[in-house]
């Protein structure tokens, strides 16, 4: 496995406080879509949340009645999660899950699967999921096609951050979890008509995908803190990051003089059912 994957938890551990404070939540519609596509009611379900980080998705699942075990490789990230939840939290690698076969109704990856080995992680998820269970992954993303100011912000970041990954890059797409699940032997649920539902990604068995759109209202300083937590910025020199944040504060402050941003967002969700 390459260093980008093996060292990712160290990058995020450096910004665990900022991550916990400023990363966005997931909208209610995402959890409804998850239940629809997986066929699993979250209330009472046993969920292994892989790459749980500071617990944004973990808390969302707990709030809807799930019994969650959180897994992450980052000690500081997991410490933040433990400070805010009472669910079990295990320091472990999603490519080698420390659970017996068939223990989970649902395995989830929120903003995390792309940091794992695509084949090993899905094989492990399938192993620990019961028959009739499901595996799901989702990613929050800004939607620059819906706001000129946001498109300009993303272009500036792409030009200034060598490791930038995001929606203004030519050919950019969400991580190929649907295809990996198809190869891993998961049978997709029926598209529930939520968002821009798609079926049939990848070869082999059918795995369902959908998009959920939403709008985030966020203070400018929180938006800037959020930027610091993205891997392409968190891995940069601190002085360079400070200069970039100061520039974005000035640029965005002109667009939103009141200090509160309205940010168009969308969440990509891929779900596969285990037969």
PALUMKOL-625688 format. One record per atom (N, C-alpha, C, O): residue in three letters; z, y, x. Coordinates in steps of 0.05 Angstrom, whole numbers, plus 5000, padded with zeros to 4 digits. Atoms other than C-alpha are relative to their C-alpha. Example, Ala and Ser with C-alpha at 12.3 -4.5 7.8 and 13.67 -1.06 7.14 Angstrom:
BEGIN
ALA500049765018;ALA515649105246;ALA500050245018;ALA501350245039;SER499949764984;SER514349795273;SER501450224985;SER501850444995;
This chain:
BEGIN
UNK500049765017;UNK500050005000;UNK500050255018;UNK501350255039;UNK500249774983;UNK498350695027;UNK502550174999;UNK504250144981;UNK497649844998;UNK503551215048;UNK500350194976;UNK502650254969;UNK499849825023;UNK501851664989;UNK501749864978;UNK503349994964;UNK498550145021;UNK504551124942;UNK502849935009;UNK504749964994;UNK497450104991;UNK510250854984;UNK501950235004;UNK504450195002;UNK498249774995;UNK512951555000;UNK500350194977;UNK501650404981;UNK500049805021;UNK512151884933;UNK502850064990;UNK503450294983;UNK497349945009;UNK519451804913;UNK501550195017;UNK503250345008;UNK498749814983;UNK521652194974;UNK499150284994;UNK500750474996;UNK501049735007;UNK517152774954;UNK501550104976;UNK502450334975;UNK498849915024;UNK520152794885;UNK503150035002;UNK504350204989;UNK497249964995;UNK527252704910;UNK500750285010;UNK502850395005;UNK499649734989;UNK526453364947;UNK500150214979;UNK501350424982;UNK500149805022;UNK525253724881;UNK501349904975;UNK500549984953;UNK498850125024;UNK529653314835;UNK501350204982;UNK501250174957;UNK498649815017;UNK533753904811;UNK498050174984;UNK498350214960;UNK502049855014;UNK527554314795;UNK498549844979;UNK497949934957;UNK501450185018;UNK524153724763;UNK501649964974;UNK500549984952;UNK498250045023;UNK530153604717;UNK500150254983;UNK500350234958;UNK499649755014;UNK530554334698;UNK497550094985;UNK497650224964;UNK502449865009;UNK523254504685;UNK497749834991;UNK495849944979;UNK502350165010;UNK518653914671;UNK500149994970;UNK502249994958;UNK500050005030;UNK516353894598;UNK500949744989;UNK500649535001;UNK499450245015;UNK518753404547;UNK497449894989;UNK495249994995;UNK502350125014;UNK514052964506;UNK500350054970;UNK502550034960;UNK499849935029;UNK512453154434;UNK500549764983;UNK500049534990;UNK499450215019;UNK514652764374;UNK497549834993;UNK497749594990;UNK502550145007;UNK507352584359;UNK499449785021;UNK498149595014;UNK500550214980;UNK507152194425;UNK501549754993;UNK500449534995;UNK498450245006;UNK512751734404;UNK499049864974;UNK499149624972;UNK501250125024;UNK509551634335;UNK497549855008;UNK497049634997;UNK502450144991;UNK503051454369;UNK500749745015;UNK499349545013;UNK499150244985;UNK506750974415;UNK500749774981;UNK500049544985;UNK499250205019;UNK509750614356;UNK497549894985;UNK497349654980;UNK502450095015;UNK503050594319;UNK498249825017;UNK497449615007;UNK501850164984;UNK498950314377;UNK501349755010;UNK500049545014;UNK498650244989;UNK504249834403;UNK500849814978;UNK501249574983;UNK499050165021;UNK506449584335;UNK503049945003;UNK504049764989;UNK497150044995;UNK513649644360;UNK501650244990;UNK501050474999;UNK498249795008;UNK518950054325;UNK501950065023;UNK503349875032;UNK498349944978;UNK522850424378;UNK503049964994;UNK504549875011;UNK497250045009;UNK529350394339;UNK500849715003;UNK499849544989;UNK499150274995;UNK532749774366;UNK498449855021;UNK499249625028;UNK501650144981;UNK527349594416;UNK501350015028;UNK502650205035;UNK499150014972;UNK529049384487;UNK497750105018;UNK495549985018;UNK502149874985;UNK525149834534;UNK500850025029;UNK503050105036;UNK499749954971;UNK524349834610;UNK498350245007;UNK495850225005;UNK501449754994;UNK522450544630;UNK499650025030;UNK501550085045;UNK500550034972;UNK519150474698;UNK499050285011;UNK497350415000;UNK500649734989;UNK518751094743;UNK501350214982;UNK500150424977;UNK498749835020;UNK523851424697;UNK500750285011;UNK501150464995;UNK499449744988;UNK525251994746;UNK502750104991;UNK504749964992;UNK497549885009;UNK530552464719;UNK500649944971;UNK502750034960;UNK499350105026;UNK530152144650;UNK498750154976;UNK499850124954;UNK501349865022;UNK525452574608;UNK499149814979;UNK499849844955;UNK500950205020;UNK522151984575;UNK502349824991;UNK502449744968;UNK497750165007;UNK528551574578;UNK501550124977;UNK502349984958;UNK498549875021;UNK532152084536;UNK498550014974;UNK499649984952;UNK501750015025;UNK526352124487;UNK500149734986;UNK500249724962;UNK499950275012;UNK526551374477;UNK502849944989;UNK503049834967;UNK497250035010;UNK534151364471;UNK500450154974;UNK501750054956;UNK499749845024;UNK533851914420;UNK498849874975;UNK499649934953;UNK501350135022;UNK529451474377;UNK501149714996;UNK499849554983;UNK498650255005;UNK534250884379;UNK499449775018;UNK500449555014;UNK500750224982;UNK531350474436;UNK502449935018;UNK504050115024;UNK498150084980;UNK535750074483;UNK498450005027;UNK496749835031;UNK501649954977;UNK533150314550;UNK501449935026;UNK503849985030;UNK499250034972;UNK533850084622;UNK498050175017;UNK495650125016;UNK501749834984;UNK531250614670;UNK499849895028;UNK501749795040;UNK500550094973;UNK528050434736;UNK498650225016;UNK496750345006;UNK501349814983;UNK526150894793;UNK500649945029;UNK502749825035;UNK499550044971;UNK525450884869;UNK501450245013;UNK502450215035;UNK498849764988;UNK528251584879;UNK503050024994;UNK503850034971;UNK497150005004;UNK535751604890;UNK500950264987;UNK502650264969;UNK499249755012;UNK536452344874;UNK499050044972;UNK500350154955;UNK501149985028;UNK531952314814;UNK501749834981;UNK502449934960;UNK498450185017;UNK535951724787;UNK502850114996;UNK504050074975;UNK497449885003;UNK542452094800;UNK500050214978;UNK502050234963;UNK500249805021;UNK540052654755;UNK500049864973;UNK501349954954;UNK500250155025;UNK538352144701;UNK502849904992;UNK503649924969;UNK497350115006;UNK545251814707;UNK502050214991;UNK503850164975;UNK498249795007;UNK548652484700;UNK499650094971;UNK501450224959;UNK500649915027;UNK545352594632;UNK499849784979;UNK499449844955;UNK500250225018;UNK545051904601;UNK502149785007;UNK503249795029;UNK498250234995;UNK549451284594;UNK498649745001;UNK499949535003;UNK501450264999;UNK543950764596;UNK500049895028;UNK500450045047;UNK500250124973;UNK543250274654;UNK497750135015;UNK495550195004;UNK502049884983;UNK539350584712;UNK500049855026;UNK502049845040;UNK500250184978;UNK536850144768;UNK498150125021;UNK495950205015;UNK501749924977;UNK534150354837;UNK498349775008;UNK499249575020;UNK501850234995;UNK528049904842;UNK497150095000;UNK496550324992;UNK502949954998;UNK520549874853;UNK498649884975;UNK499149654969;UNK501550105023;UNK515949814792;UNK498149785006;UNK497149654988;UNK501750224992;UNK511649334832;UNK501549735003;UNK500349535008;UNK498350244996;UNK517448844837;UNK502550034983;UNK504750094994;UNK497849945018;UNK521848904776;UNK502249795001;UNK501649555001;UNK497750194998;UNK528848594780;UNK501049894973;UNK503349914967;UNK499350115027;UNK528648274711;UNK498749734996;UNK496649675008;UNK501250265006;UNK527447584685;UNK497650034981;UNK497350244968;UNK502449995017;UNK521047424646;UNK500850034971;UNK502749914962;UNK499849985029;UNK520447634574;UNK502450154989;UNK503150104966;UNK497649875009;UNK526548084569;UNK499550254983;UNK501350344969;UNK500449745012;UNK523248714543;UNK498049994976;UNK496149834976;UNK502049965021;UNK519748904478;UNK497850195010;UNK495550165001;UNK501849794992;UNK516449484514;UNK500650085028;UNK502950125035;UNK499849894973;UNK515149704586;UNK498550264999;UNK496250274991;UNK501349745001;UNK513550444594;UNK499850125027;UNK501550085045;UNK500449834977;UNK510850894648;UNK499450284991;UNK497350334980;UNK500549725008;UNK511551634634;UNK499650165025;UNK501450215041;UNK500749834977;UNK507952054686;UNK500549855026;UNK501149985046;UNK499150154977;UNK509051494736;UNK498249785010;UNK498349715034;UNK501450254993;UNK504250904736;UNK498150055024;UNK497749865040;UNK501949954978;UNK499351244785;UNK501349995027;UNK499950005048;UNK498650024974;UNK504751204839;UNK500549715007;UNK501849655028;UNK499550284995;UNK504850444835;UNK497449865007;UNK495249975004;UNK502350164995;UNK500149894857;UNK498849924973;UNK500249804956;UNK501150045027;UNK495349824797;UNK500049714991;UNK500549664968;UNK500050285008;UNK494949064798;UNK502949894999;UNK503649764979;UNK497350114999;UNK502148884819;UNK501750114977;UNK503249964965;UNK498349885021;UNK505349374770;UNK499449894973;UNK501349824958;UNK500750115026;UNK501549124710;UNK500849714998;UNK501749624977;UNK499250295000;UNK502748394729;UNK503049984995;UNK503949814980;UNK497150005003;UNK510248544733;UNK500750084971;UNK502549974959;UNK499449925028;UNK510148914666;UNK499449784981;UNK501049734962;UNK500650225017;UNK506748334633;UNK502149785002;UNK502949664982;UNK498150224995;UNK511647844664;UNK502650054985;UNK503849874973;UNK497449945011;UNK517848204638;UNK499950064970;UNK502050104957;UNK500449945029;UNK514948344568;UNK499849744984;UNK498549564993;UNK500150235017;UNK516047844513;UNK497249974987;UNK495750164986;UNK502450045016;UNK510347534474;UNK500150184975;UNK502150194962;UNK500049815022;UNK508248044422;UNK501050285008;UNK500950464991;UNK499149744990;UNK511048614464;UNK497650165010;UNK495350095005;UNK502249824992;UNK507149184495;UNK500850145026;UNK503150165034;UNK499749834976;UNK506149594558;UNK498650264994;UNK496450264982;UNK501249745006;UNK504750344553;UNK500550205022;UNK502650195036;UNK499749784981;UNK503650934598;UNK498950254989;UNK497050254974;UNK501049755010;UNK502751664584;UNK500550225021;UNK502250205038;UNK500049774982;UNK501552324620;UNK499850264985;UNK497950294970;UNK500249725009;UNK502953044600;UNK498150145018;UNK498150105042;UNK501749844983;UNK497653524624;UNK499550274985;UNK499450284961;UNK500949755012;UNK495954254613;UNK497149964991;UNK495749795001;UNK502750025012;UNK489554364574;UNK498550275005;UNK498450434987;UNK501249754992;UNK485854924611;UNK497550084984;UNK496750314984;UNK502349935016;UNK479754874566;UNK500650164975;UNK498850274962;UNK499249855024;UNK483755214511;UNK501250275006;UNK501950424988;UNK498949744994;UNK486155824549;UNK498950105027;UNK499249965047;UNK501249904976;UNK482456254600;UNK502150055022;UNK501550005045;UNK498049944979;UNK488856464635;UNK501049755014;UNK501549755038;UNK499150264988;UNK490855734645;UNK497849885018;UNK498549775039;UNK502250094983;UNK483955554672;UNK500150155026;UNK499750035047;UNK499949844975;UNK484556124722;UNK502349915017;UNK502149905042;UNK497750094985;UNK491455894742;UNK499549745014;UNK500149715038;UNK500650264988;UNK489055184754;UNK498050025022;UNK498149885042;UNK502049964979;UNK483055424794;UNK501350115025;UNK500750025047;UNK498649894977;UNK487555834839;UNK501649795014;UNK501749785039;UNK498550214988;UNK492055234850;UNK498249805015;UNK498849715037;UNK501850194988;UNK486154784865;UNK498950125027;UNK498549975046;UNK501049884976;UNK483655284917;UNK502150035021;UNK501550055045;UNK497849944981;UNK490455384949;UNK501649765009;UNK502949765030;UNK498450244995;UNK493454684948;UNK498249775008;UNK496849674990;UNK501850214991;UNK489754164990;UNK500249744984;UNK498249604980;UNK499650255014;UNK492753584950;UNK499850034970;UNK500549844955;UNK500049965029;UNK491553884881;UNK498549784986;UNK496349694994;UNK501350195018;UNK489953374827;UNK500350114972;UNK502650154963;UNK499749895027;UNK488453644758;UNK497450054986;UNK495249994997;UNK502250005019;UNK483753794701;UNK497750195007;UNK495650194994;UNK502349834993;UNK479454334736;UNK498349885022;UNK496349995030;UNK501650134979;UNK477053854790;UNK497649864988;UNK497949734967;UNK502350155010;UNK469953584780;UNK500549705000;UNK501549595020;UNK499750295002;UNK470252874756;UNK502849904996;UNK503449664996;UNK497250085003;UNK477752884745;UNK500349844974;UNK499049894954;UNK499450155024;UNK480452374696;UNK502949905002;UNK504149905023;UNK497350115000;UNK487052064676;UNK500049735016;UNK497949605018;UNK499950254985;UNK489451464717;UNK499049774983;UNK499449774958;UNK501350215015;UNK485850824697;UNK501849774991;UNK501349544996;UNK498250205009;UNK491650464665;UNK498849814980;UNK499349574980;UNK501250165021;UNK487550224606;UNK498449775012;UNK498549545004;UNK501650204986;UNK482749864652;UNK501749795014;UNK501149555014;UNK498250194986;UNK488349564693;UNK501449814981;UNK501849584987;UNK498850175020;UNK491749304630;UNK498049804989;UNK498749574983;UNK502050185010;UNK485249004606;UNK499749765020;UNK499649535011;UNK500250214980;UNK484648624671;UNK502549835002;UNK502549605011;UNK497450144999;UNK492048444666;UNK500649824977;UNK502849714975;UNK499650185023;UNK491248064601;UNK501550114977;UNK503149974965;UNK498649885023;UNK493748554549;UNK498050064978;UNK495850154984;UNK501749965023;UNK490848604480;UNK500850254985;UNK503150274976;UNK499349745011;UNK490549304453;UNK500550004970;UNK499449834955;UNK499549965028;UNK493349524386;UNK497750154987;UNK496050255000;UNK502049845015;UNK489149844332;UNK500550295003;UNK502850385003;UNK499749714998;UNK487850584340;UNK500950104973;UNK499850044952;UNK498749905024;UNK492250934290;UNK498850264989;UNK499850374970;UNK501349755009;UNK487551534282;UNK501550255009;UNK501150464997;UNK498549774990;UNK492151984322;UNK498550135023;UNK497649995041;UNK501449874978;UNK488852504366;UNK497149915001;UNK495949854980;UNK502750094996;UNK482152314396;UNK500149705008;UNK499649645031;UNK499650284993;UNK483251554392;UNK497549875010;UNK495349915001;UNK502250154988;UNK479051104435;UNK500949715003;UNK503349665007;UNK499450294996;UNK478750344440;UNK498149895021;UNK496050015026;UNK501950164985;UNK475649844487;UNK499650095029;UNK497550035040;UNK500349924972;UNK476850164556;UNK500249755018;UNK501849575013;UNK499950214981;UNK475449694614;UNK498849744990;UNK498049724966;UNK501150265008;UNK472948984614;UNK502149824989;UNK504549864994;UNK498150205009;UNK476148394580;UNK501250084973;UNK499950184955;UNK498749955025;UNK481348484526;UNK500250294993;UNK500050475010;UNK500049735011;UNK481749094483;UNK502750145004;UNK504850034998;UNK497649844996;UNK486849634503;UNK499550274988;UNK497450394992;UNK500449755015;UNK487850254460;UNK500950245015;UNK502950245030;UNK499449744988;UNK487950974483;UNK500050214978;UNK498650194958;UNK500249775017;UNK489251634448;UNK501050245014;UNK502350235035;UNK499049744990;UNK490552364461;UNK501750134978;UNK501150124955;UNK498349845018;UNK496152784430;UNK500150285011;UNK500850335034;UNK499949724991;UNK495553534433;UNK502550144989;UNK503550074968;UNK497649855008;UNK501454014430;UNK500050275014;UNK498450315032;UNK499849744987;UNK503554714450;UNK502850035011;UNK504849994997;UNK497449954987;UNK509154874499;UNK500650295001;UNK499050455011;UNK499049734997;UNK513055514494;UNK502150005023;UNK504149865021;UNK498450034976;UNK516255634562;UNK500350275014;UNK498450435015;UNK499649764985;UNK519356204602;UNK498449995026;UNK497949785037;UNK501649994976;UNK515156444660;UNK501449875024;UNK500149725039;UNK498750114976;UNK520456264712;UNK500249704998;UNK500149565019;UNK499950305003;UNK521055554683;UNK497249885006;UNK497049675017;UNK502750094994;UNK513455484686;UNK499549995030;UNK498349815040;UNK500449994971;UNK513555694759;UNK501749785014;UNK500849665033;UNK498450224988;UNK519255204774;UNK498649744996;UNK498649575013;UNK501650245006;UNK515154664740;UNK497849965021;UNK497449745031;UNK502250024980;UNK509354814787;UNK501149895027;UNK499749735040;UNK498850094975;UNK513954694847;UNK500449705001;UNK500649585022;UNK499350285001;UNK515353984823;UNK497549815001;UNK497849575003;UNK502450164999;UNK508053744824;UNK499649915029;UNK500050075048;UNK500250124973;UNK506653294884;UNK498450175019;UNK499150195043;UNK501749854982;UNK501153734911;UNK501450255011;UNK500650355032;UNK498549774990;UNK506054314917;UNK502649925013;UNK503450045032;UNK497550094989;UNK512453944930;UNK499849905029;UNK501749905044;UNK500450104973;UNK509453654994;UNK499150215019;UNK498750155043;UNK500949784983;UNK507354335021;UNK502350145014;UNK504750115006;UNK498049844986;UNK511054795070;UNK501450194981;UNK500050324964;UNK498549835018;UNK516555185035;UNK499150294999;UNK499050414978;UNK500949734999;UNK514155865058;UNK497350044986;UNK496950244972;UNK502649995013;UNK507155725034;UNK500449994970;UNK499150144955;UNK499450035028;UNK509855504967;UNK501150264988;UNK500450344967;UNK498849755009;UNK514056134961;UNK497950214995;UNK498050364976;UNK502149805003;UNK507856564972;UNK498349944976;UNK497550124961;UNK501650085023;UNK503856164920;UNK501550074974;UNK500350174955;UNK498549945024;UNK509456234869;UNK500250304995;UNK500050384972;UNK499949715003;UNK510056974881;UNK497350114989;UNK497250284972;UNK502649925010;UNK502557044870;UNK499749934971;UNK498750094955;UNK500350095028;UNK502756644805;UNK501950164982;UNK501250224959;UNK498249835016;UNK508757044781;UNK498750264993;UNK498950364970;UNK501349745005;UNK504757684789;UNK497649964981;UNK497250124962;UNK502450055017;UNK498357394758;UNK500849944971;UNK499650064953;UNK499250085027;UNK501757074699;UNK501750224986;UNK501650244961;UNK498449785012;UNK506457664688;UNK498250214987;UNK499050344968;UNK501949815012;UNK500358094674;UNK499049904973;UNK498450054955;UNK501050115025;UNK498057614620;UNK502349984979;UNK501850024956;UNK497750035018;UNK505057504591;UNK502250195008;UNK504250105019;UNK498049814991;UNK508958144602;UNK502849964989;UNK504850055000;UNK497350065012;UNK514557904556;UNK501449775014;UNK503849725008;UNK498750214985;UNK515857324603;UNK500149724987;UNK501549554998;UNK500150265013;UNK514556744555;UNK497149924996;UNK495550074985;UNK502750105001;UNK508256324560;UNK499649814977;UNK501449664969;UNK500850205020;UNK504655934506;UNK497849835013;UNK495649935018;UNK501750174983;UNK501455344542;UNK498849774983;UNK500349614973;UNK501250235014;UNK496454874509;UNK500349755018;UNK499749765042;UNK499550254986;UNK498154164528;UNK498649774986;UNK497949794963;UNK500850255013;UNK495653464515;UNK501249765015;UNK501649785040;UNK498950244988;UNK498452774528;UNK498049774996;UNK497049724974;UNK501750245001;UNK494152174545;UNK501849754998;UNK503849735014;UNK498450245004;UNK497051504521;UNK498249765000;UNK496149754987;UNK501350265000;UNK494650804537;UNK502049784994;UNK504249785005;UNK498150215009;UNK497850194504;UNK498549744999;UNK496249724990;UNK501050275002;UNK496649454511;UNK502149814989;UNK504449824997;UNK498150205011;UNK499748894470;UNK499749745015;UNK497649655023;UNK500050274989;UNK501748234500;UNK499749804977;UNK501349804958;UNK500450195021;UNK499047664459;UNK502049775000;UNK501949594983;
